[in-house]
Amino acid sequence: MEKWKKALIGATIILAAAIAIWLIGEATGQEAYRILPYLGVVGAIWGHNLIRAEKWDTRANISIIVILAAFVFLWVWTASLAGAIWASLMIGGIVYNFGPPR
């Protein structure tokens, strides 16, 4: 797959996640704007990986999706932004290191 297509797919997924997280934050009364730097970091890591990889890296893609899903769940469940960021990155790291083969 060409690099620009991979970058477009990654950017679309990160944008969709940002919109979904923003809407969840607004619906739960949390300050959704505070998570934008976090999404920027996750998006930059994923974008770099998508563009750099010669082939589709299943492990990295699954770990990014797990990071985003874990973040939303933990943020809504605990209402702790810092805790959700820390825990979701830890969970994503575990999935990346011990997850499915590349």
Secondary structure, DSSP 8 states (H G I E B T S, - for coil): --HHHHHHHHHHHHHHHHHHHHHHHHHTT--GGGGHHHHHHHHHHHHHHHHH-SS--HHHHHHHHHHHHHHHHHHHHH--HHHHHHHHHHHHHHHHHHSS--
